[in-house]
């Protein structure tokens, strides 16, 4: 369990922290994975189609799909509010570990009520 928590923190600490501009309408759903942890199904907002393409090719990320509007609500574990960098919704993972990783991103974690 401790190794999973450490791996989750490592993943979130080195996750791409690209700032998404206000002109990047829509969202990007993808599978986030790198050498330390994952895969996690996540969704970033706001994100343009170009930004989504880049996110889908960063580290071992995959399955990037751009869409209009907000990220899907069903199945959310929680959200990392990264301020000017936008919101990152998680659909998989341990909420406690994700909260720690969110802090490394300079964000505020909120667990989604089920």
Rosetta constraint file for C-alpha pairs under 8 A:
AtomPair CA 1 CA 5 HARMONIC 6.35 0.50
AtomPair CA 2 CA 6 HARMONIC 6.23 0.50
AtomPair CA 3 CA 7 HARMONIC 6.01 0.50
AtomPair CA 4 CA 8 HARMONIC 6.05 0.50
AtomPair CA 4 CA 37 HARMONIC 7.88 0.50
AtomPair CA 4 CA 97 HARMONIC 7.93 0.50
AtomPair CA 5 CA 9 HARMONIC 6.19 0.50
AtomPair CA 5 CA 94 HARMONIC 7.90 0.50
AtomPair CA 5 CA 96 HARMONIC 7.89 0.50
AtomPair CA 5 CA 97 HARMONIC 5.01 0.50
AtomPair CA 6 CA 10 HARMONIC 6.13 0.50
AtomPair CA 6 CA 97 HARMONIC 7.67 0.50
AtomPair CA 7 CA 11 HARMONIC 6.13 0.50
AtomPair CA 7 CA 36 HARMONIC 5.39 0.50
AtomPair CA 7 CA 37 HARMONIC 5.10 0.50
AtomPair CA 8 CA 12 HARMONIC 6.24 0.50
AtomPair CA 8 CA 36 HARMONIC 7.52 0.50
AtomPair CA 8 CA 37 HARMONIC 5.69 0.50
AtomPair CA 8 CA 38 HARMONIC 7.37 0.50
AtomPair CA 8 CA 97 HARMONIC 5.75 0.50
AtomPair CA 8 CA 98 HARMONIC 6.50 0.50
AtomPair CA 8 CA 101 HARMONIC 6.67 0.50
AtomPair CA 9 CA 13 HARMONIC 5.94 0.50
AtomPair CA 9 CA 97 HARMONIC 6.25 0.50
AtomPair CA 9 CA 98 HARMONIC 6.96 0.50
AtomPair CA 9 CA 100 HARMONIC 6.16 0.50
AtomPair CA 9 CA 101 HARMONIC 4.44 0.50
AtomPair CA 9 CA 104 HARMONIC 7.74 0.50
AtomPair CA 10 CA 14 HARMONIC 6.37 0.50
AtomPair CA 10 CA 36 HARMONIC 6.22 0.50
AtomPair CA 10 CA 37 HARMONIC 7.27 0.50
AtomPair CA 10 CA 101 HARMONIC 7.27 0.50
AtomPair CA 11 CA 15 HARMONIC 5.97 0.50
AtomPair CA 11 CA 33 HARMONIC 7.60 0.50
AtomPair CA 11 CA 34 HARMONIC 6.72 0.50
AtomPair CA 11 CA 36 HARMONIC 5.71 0.50
AtomPair CA 11 CA 37 HARMONIC 5.40 0.50
AtomPair CA 11 CA 38 HARMONIC 7.29 0.50
AtomPair CA 11 CA 101 HARMONIC 7.44 0.50
AtomPair CA 12 CA 98 HARMONIC 7.46 0.50
AtomPair CA 12 CA 101 HARMONIC 4.66 0.50
AtomPair CA 12 CA 102 HARMONIC 6.61 0.50
AtomPair CA 12 CA 104 HARMONIC 7.04 0.50
AtomPair CA 12 CA 105 HARMONIC 6.98 0.50
AtomPair CA 13 CA 101 HARMONIC 5.84 0.50
AtomPair CA 13 CA 102 HARMONIC 7.83 0.50
AtomPair CA 13 CA 104 HARMONIC 5.31 0.50
AtomPair CA 13 CA 105 HARMONIC 6.12 0.50
AtomPair CA 16 CA 55 HARMONIC 7.71 0.50
AtomPair CA 16 CA 58 HARMONIC 7.59 0.50
AtomPair CA 17 CA 85 HARMONIC 7.21 0.50
AtomPair CA 17 CA 105 HARMONIC 7.43 0.50
AtomPair CA 18 CA 85 HARMONIC 6.86 0.50
AtomPair CA 19 CA 84 HARMONIC 6.90 0.50
AtomPair CA 19 CA 85 HARMONIC 4.49 0.50
AtomPair CA 19 CA 86 HARMONIC 7.51 0.50
AtomPair CA 20 CA 24 HARMONIC 6.48 0.50
AtomPair CA 20 CA 45 HARMONIC 7.92 0.50
AtomPair CA 20 CA 46 HARMONIC 6.18 0.50
AtomPair CA 20 CA 47 HARMONIC 6.10 0.50
AtomPair CA 20 CA 51 HARMONIC 7.91 0.50
AtomPair CA 20 CA 84 HARMONIC 7.55 0.50
AtomPair CA 20 CA 85 HARMONIC 5.50 0.50
AtomPair CA 20 CA 86 HARMONIC 6.60 0.50
AtomPair CA 21 CA 46 HARMONIC 7.50 0.50
AtomPair CA 21 CA 47 HARMONIC 7.87 0.50
AtomPair CA 21 CA 85 HARMONIC 7.91 0.50
AtomPair CA 22 CA 46 HARMONIC 7.09 0.50
AtomPair CA 23 CA 48 HARMONIC 7.66 0.50
AtomPair CA 24 CA 46 HARMONIC 5.63 0.50
AtomPair CA 24 CA 47 HARMONIC 4.75 0.50
AtomPair CA 24 CA 48 HARMONIC 4.13 0.50
AtomPair CA 24 CA 49 HARMONIC 7.83 0.50
AtomPair CA 24 CA 51 HARMONIC 7.99 0.50
AtomPair CA 25 CA 45 HARMONIC 7.99 0.50
AtomPair CA 25 CA 46 HARMONIC 5.63 0.50
AtomPair CA 25 CA 47 HARMONIC 5.84 0.50
AtomPair CA 25 CA 48 HARMONIC 5.58 0.50
AtomPair CA 25 CA 68 HARMONIC 6.98 0.50
AtomPair CA 25 CA 69 HARMONIC 7.12 0.50
AtomPair CA 26 CA 45 HARMONIC 6.48 0.50
AtomPair CA 26 CA 46 HARMONIC 5.49 0.50
AtomPair CA 26 CA 47 HARMONIC 5.47 0.50
AtomPair CA 26 CA 48 HARMONIC 6.15 0.50
AtomPair CA 26 CA 49 HARMONIC 8.00 0.50
AtomPair CA 26 CA 66 HARMONIC 7.00 0.50
AtomPair CA 26 CA 67 HARMONIC 5.51 0.50
AtomPair CA 26 CA 68 HARMONIC 4.19 0.50
AtomPair CA 26 CA 69 HARMONIC 4.65 0.50
AtomPair CA 26 CA 70 HARMONIC 6.40 0.50
AtomPair CA 27 CA 43 HARMONIC 6.70 0.50
AtomPair CA 27 CA 44 HARMONIC 5.66 0.50
AtomPair CA 27 CA 45 HARMONIC 4.60 0.50
AtomPair CA 27 CA 46 HARMONIC 5.31 0.50
AtomPair CA 27 CA 47 HARMONIC 4.87 0.50
AtomPair CA 27 CA 48 HARMONIC 7.01 0.50
AtomPair CA 27 CA 52 HARMONIC 7.82 0.50
AtomPair CA 27 CA 66 HARMONIC 5.71 0.50
AtomPair CA 27 CA 67 HARMONIC 5.33 0.50
AtomPair CA 27 CA 68 HARMONIC 6.22 0.50
AtomPair CA 27 CA 69 HARMONIC 6.40 0.50
AtomPair CA 27 CA 70 HARMONIC 6.08 0.50
AtomPair CA 27 CA 71 HARMONIC 5.89 0.50
AtomPair CA 28 CA 43 HARMONIC 5.35 0.50
AtomPair CA 28 CA 44 HARMONIC 5.26 0.50
AtomPair CA 28 CA 45 HARMONIC 6.63 0.50
AtomPair CA 28 CA 46 HARMONIC 7.77 0.50
AtomPair CA 28 CA 47 HARMONIC 5.87 0.50
AtomPair CA 28 CA 48 HARMONIC 7.69 0.50
AtomPair CA 28 CA 49 HARMONIC 7.67 0.50
AtomPair CA 28 CA 52 HARMONIC 5.30 0.50
AtomPair CA 28 CA 64 HARMONIC 6.51 0.50
AtomPair CA 28 CA 65 HARMONIC 5.64 0.50
AtomPair CA 28 CA 66 HARMONIC 4.55 0.50
AtomPair CA 28 CA 67 HARMONIC 6.38 0.50
AtomPair CA 28 CA 71 HARMONIC 7.63 0.50
AtomPair CA 29 CA 41 HARMONIC 7.42 0.50
AtomPair CA 29 CA 42 HARMONIC 5.79 0.50
AtomPair CA 29 CA 43 HARMONIC 4.15 0.50
AtomPair CA 29 CA 44 HARMONIC 6.57 0.50
AtomPair CA 29 CA 52 HARMONIC 7.93 0.50
AtomPair CA 29 CA 63 HARMONIC 7.74 0.50
AtomPair CA 29 CA 64 HARMONIC 5.62 0.50
AtomPair CA 29 CA 65 HARMONIC 5.35 0.50
AtomPair CA 29 CA 66 HARMONIC 6.52 0.50
AtomPair CA 29 CA 67 HARMONIC 7.95 0.50
AtomPair CA 29 CA 71 HARMONIC 7.49 0.50
AtomPair CA 30 CA 41 HARMONIC 5.98 0.50
AtomPair CA 30 CA 42 HARMONIC 5.71 0.50
AtomPair CA 30 CA 43 HARMONIC 6.27 0.50
AtomPair CA 30 CA 55 HARMONIC 7.80 0.50
AtomPair CA 30 CA 56 HARMONIC 6.35 0.50
AtomPair CA 30 CA 61 HARMONIC 7.04 0.50
AtomPair CA 30 CA 62 HARMONIC 6.00 0.50
AtomPair CA 30 CA 63 HARMONIC 5.16 0.50
AtomPair CA 30 CA 64 HARMONIC 4.21 0.50
AtomPair CA 30 CA 65 HARMONIC 6.40 0.50
AtomPair CA 31 CA 39 HARMONIC 6.06 0.50
AtomPair CA 31 CA 40 HARMONIC 5.48 0.50
AtomPair CA 31 CA 41 HARMONIC 4.57 0.50
AtomPair CA 31 CA 42 HARMONIC 6.17 0.50
AtomPair CA 31 CA 56 HARMONIC 7.65 0.50
AtomPair CA 31 CA 61 HARMONIC 5.47 0.50
AtomPair CA 31 CA 62 HARMONIC 5.21 0.50
AtomPair CA 31 CA 63 HARMONIC 6.01 0.50
AtomPair CA 31 CA 64 HARMONIC 7.04 0.50
AtomPair CA 32 CA 38 HARMONIC 6.36 0.50
AtomPair CA 32 CA 39 HARMONIC 5.43 0.50
AtomPair CA 32 CA 40 HARMONIC 5.18 0.50
AtomPair CA 32 CA 41 HARMONIC 6.33 0.50
AtomPair CA 32 CA 42 HARMONIC 6.77 0.50
AtomPair CA 32 CA 56 HARMONIC 7.99 0.50
AtomPair CA 32 CA 60 HARMONIC 7.09 0.50
AtomPair CA 32 CA 61 HARMONIC 4.61 0.50
AtomPair CA 32 CA 62 HARMONIC 6.85 0.50
AtomPair CA 33 CA 37 HARMONIC 6.13 0.50
AtomPair CA 33 CA 38 HARMONIC 4.54 0.50
AtomPair CA 33 CA 39 HARMONIC 4.56 0.50
AtomPair CA 33 CA 40 HARMONIC 6.63 0.50
AtomPair CA 33 CA 59 HARMONIC 6.77 0.50
AtomPair CA 33 CA 60 HARMONIC 5.13 0.50
AtomPair CA 33 CA 61 HARMONIC 5.08 0.50
AtomPair CA 33 CA 62 HARMONIC 7.95 0.50
AtomPair CA 34 CA 38 HARMONIC 6.55 0.50
AtomPair CA 34 CA 39 HARMONIC 7.72 0.50
AtomPair CA 34 CA 59 HARMONIC 5.39 0.50
AtomPair CA 34 CA 60 HARMONIC 5.19 0.50
AtomPair CA 34 CA 61 HARMONIC 7.11 0.50
AtomPair CA 35 CA 59 HARMONIC 7.99 0.50
AtomPair CA 35 CA 60 HARMONIC 7.80 0.50
AtomPair CA 40 CA 90 HARMONIC 7.18 0.50
AtomPair CA 40 CA 91 HARMONIC 7.09 0.50
AtomPair CA 40 CA 92 HARMONIC 5.39 0.50
AtomPair CA 40 CA 93 HARMONIC 6.48 0.50
AtomPair CA 41 CA 90 HARMONIC 6.23 0.50
AtomPair CA 41 CA 91 HARMONIC 5.32 0.50
AtomPair CA 41 CA 92 HARMONIC 5.76 0.50
AtomPair CA 42 CA 88 HARMONIC 6.78 0.50
AtomPair CA 42 CA 89 HARMONIC 5.44 0.50
AtomPair CA 42 CA 90 HARMONIC 4.53 0.50
AtomPair CA 42 CA 91 HARMONIC 5.74 0.50
AtomPair CA 42 CA 92 HARMONIC 7.57 0.50
AtomPair CA 43 CA 71 HARMONIC 6.07 0.50
AtomPair CA 43 CA 88 HARMONIC 5.69 0.50
AtomPair CA 43 CA 89 HARMONIC 5.08 0.50
AtomPair CA 43 CA 90 HARMONIC 6.69 0.50
AtomPair CA 44 CA 71 HARMONIC 7.30 0.50
AtomPair CA 44 CA 86 HARMONIC 7.09 0.50
AtomPair CA 44 CA 87 HARMONIC 5.74 0.50
AtomPair CA 44 CA 88 HARMONIC 4.52 0.50
AtomPair CA 44 CA 89 HARMONIC 6.34 0.50
AtomPair CA 45 CA 70 HARMONIC 6.80 0.50
AtomPair CA 45 CA 71 HARMONIC 6.89 0.50
AtomPair CA 45 CA 86 HARMONIC 5.68 0.50
AtomPair CA 45 CA 87 HARMONIC 5.35 0.50
AtomPair CA 45 CA 88 HARMONIC 6.61 0.50
AtomPair CA 46 CA 70 HARMONIC 7.96 0.50
AtomPair CA 46 CA 86 HARMONIC 6.08 0.50
AtomPair CA 46 CA 87 HARMONIC 7.36 0.50
AtomPair CA 47 CA 51 HARMONIC 5.85 0.50
AtomPair CA 47 CA 52 HARMONIC 6.23 0.50
AtomPair CA 47 CA 66 HARMONIC 7.70 0.50
AtomPair CA 48 CA 52 HARMONIC 6.14 0.50
AtomPair CA 48 CA 66 HARMONIC 7.30 0.50
AtomPair CA 49 CA 53 HARMONIC 6.30 0.50
AtomPair CA 49 CA 66 HARMONIC 5.54 0.50
AtomPair CA 49 CA 67 HARMONIC 7.99 0.50
AtomPair CA 50 CA 54 HARMONIC 6.51 0.50
AtomPair CA 51 CA 55 HARMONIC 6.20 0.50
AtomPair CA 52 CA 56 HARMONIC 6.15 0.50
AtomPair CA 52 CA 64 HARMONIC 6.28 0.50
AtomPair CA 52 CA 65 HARMONIC 6.86 0.50
AtomPair CA 52 CA 66 HARMONIC 6.01 0.50
AtomPair CA 53 CA 57 HARMONIC 6.62 0.50
AtomPair CA 53 CA 64 HARMONIC 6.56 0.50
AtomPair CA 53 CA 65 HARMONIC 7.92 0.50
AtomPair CA 54 CA 58 HARMONIC 6.30 0.50
AtomPair CA 55 CA 61 HARMONIC 7.03 0.50
AtomPair CA 55 CA 64 HARMONIC 7.16 0.50
AtomPair CA 56 CA 61 HARMONIC 5.13 0.50
AtomPair CA 56 CA 62 HARMONIC 4.93 0.50
AtomPair CA 56 CA 63 HARMONIC 6.39 0.50
AtomPair CA 56 CA 64 HARMONIC 4.69 0.50
AtomPair CA 57 CA 61 HARMONIC 5.69 0.50
AtomPair CA 57 CA 62 HARMONIC 6.51 0.50
AtomPair CA 71 CA 89 HARMONIC 7.53 0.50
AtomPair CA 75 CA 91 HARMONIC 5.71 0.50
AtomPair CA 76 CA 89 HARMONIC 6.67 0.50
AtomPair CA 76 CA 90 HARMONIC 5.85 0.50
AtomPair CA 76 CA 91 HARMONIC 4.58 0.50
AtomPair CA 76 CA 92 HARMONIC 7.68 0.50
AtomPair CA 76 CA 112 HARMONIC 6.15 0.50
AtomPair CA 77 CA 89 HARMONIC 7.57 0.50
AtomPair CA 77 CA 90 HARMONIC 5.50 0.50
AtomPair CA 77 CA 91 HARMONIC 5.07 0.50
AtomPair CA 77 CA 92 HARMONIC 6.30 0.50
AtomPair CA 77 CA 93 HARMONIC 7.45 0.50
AtomPair CA 77 CA 95 HARMONIC 6.76 0.50
AtomPair CA 77 CA 111 HARMONIC 6.20 0.50
AtomPair CA 77 CA 112 HARMONIC 5.38 0.50
AtomPair CA 78 CA 89 HARMONIC 5.95 0.50
AtomPair CA 78 CA 90 HARMONIC 5.52 0.50
AtomPair CA 78 CA 91 HARMONIC 7.29 0.50
AtomPair CA 78 CA 95 HARMONIC 6.99 0.50
AtomPair CA 78 CA 109 HARMONIC 7.11 0.50
AtomPair CA 78 CA 110 HARMONIC 5.53 0.50
AtomPair CA 78 CA 111 HARMONIC 4.15 0.50
AtomPair CA 78 CA 112 HARMONIC 4.56 0.50
AtomPair CA 79 CA 87 HARMONIC 6.64 0.50
AtomPair CA 79 CA 88 HARMONIC 5.57 0.50
AtomPair CA 79 CA 89 HARMONIC 4.36 0.50
AtomPair CA 79 CA 90 HARMONIC 6.05 0.50
AtomPair CA 79 CA 109 HARMONIC 5.82 0.50
AtomPair CA 79 CA 110 HARMONIC 5.38 0.50
AtomPair CA 79 CA 111 HARMONIC 6.52 0.50
AtomPair CA 79 CA 112 HARMONIC 7.22 0.50
AtomPair CA 80 CA 87 HARMONIC 5.78 0.50
AtomPair CA 80 CA 88 HARMONIC 5.13 0.50
AtomPair CA 80 CA 89 HARMONIC 6.44 0.50
AtomPair CA 80 CA 99 HARMONIC 7.64 0.50
AtomPair CA 80 CA 102 HARMONIC 5.62 0.50
AtomPair CA 80 CA 107 HARMONIC 5.66 0.50
AtomPair CA 80 CA 108 HARMONIC 5.56 0.50
AtomPair CA 80 CA 109 HARMONIC 4.64 0.50
AtomPair CA 80 CA 110 HARMONIC 6.57 0.50
AtomPair CA 81 CA 86 HARMONIC 6.33 0.50
AtomPair CA 81 CA 87 HARMONIC 4.71 0.50
AtomPair CA 81 CA 88 HARMONIC 6.60 0.50
AtomPair CA 81 CA 107 HARMONIC 5.11 0.50
AtomPair CA 81 CA 108 HARMONIC 5.12 0.50
AtomPair CA 81 CA 109 HARMONIC 6.41 0.50
AtomPair CA 81 CA 110 HARMONIC 7.90 0.50
AtomPair CA 82 CA 86 HARMONIC 5.29 0.50
AtomPair CA 82 CA 87 HARMONIC 5.79 0.50
AtomPair CA 82 CA 88 HARMONIC 7.47 0.50
AtomPair CA 82 CA 102 HARMONIC 7.93 0.50
AtomPair CA 82 CA 105 HARMONIC 6.91 0.50
AtomPair CA 82 CA 106 HARMONIC 6.22 0.50
AtomPair CA 82 CA 107 HARMONIC 4.19 0.50
AtomPair CA 82 CA 108 HARMONIC 6.66 0.50
AtomPair CA 83 CA 87 HARMONIC 7.41 0.50
AtomPair CA 83 CA 107 HARMONIC 6.75 0.50
AtomPair CA 93 CA 97 HARMONIC 7.73 0.50
AtomPair CA 93 CA 98 HARMONIC 6.89 0.50
AtomPair CA 94 CA 98 HARMONIC 6.08 0.50
AtomPair CA 95 CA 99 HARMONIC 5.98 0.50
AtomPair CA 95 CA 111 HARMONIC 6.91 0.50
AtomPair CA 96 CA 100 HARMONIC 6.58 0.50
AtomPair CA 97 CA 101 HARMONIC 6.34 0.50
AtomPair CA 98 CA 102 HARMONIC 6.01 0.50
AtomPair CA 98 CA 109 HARMONIC 7.94 0.50
AtomPair CA 99 CA 103 HARMONIC 6.41 0.50
AtomPair CA 99 CA 108 HARMONIC 7.86 0.50
AtomPair CA 99 CA 109 HARMONIC 5.32 0.50
AtomPair CA 99 CA 110 HARMONIC 7.83 0.50
AtomPair CA 100 CA 104 HARMONIC 6.67 0.50
AtomPair CA 101 CA 105 HARMONIC 6.56 0.50
AtomPair CA 102 CA 106 HARMONIC 6.56 0.50
AtomPair CA 102 CA 107 HARMONIC 5.19 0.50
AtomPair CA 102 CA 108 HARMONIC 6.47 0.50
AtomPair CA 102 CA 109 HARMONIC 6.08 0.50
AtomPair CA 103 CA 107 HARMONIC 5.19 0.50
AtomPair CA 103 CA 108 HARMONIC 6.41 0.50
AtomPair CA 103 CA 109 HARMONIC 7.39 0.50
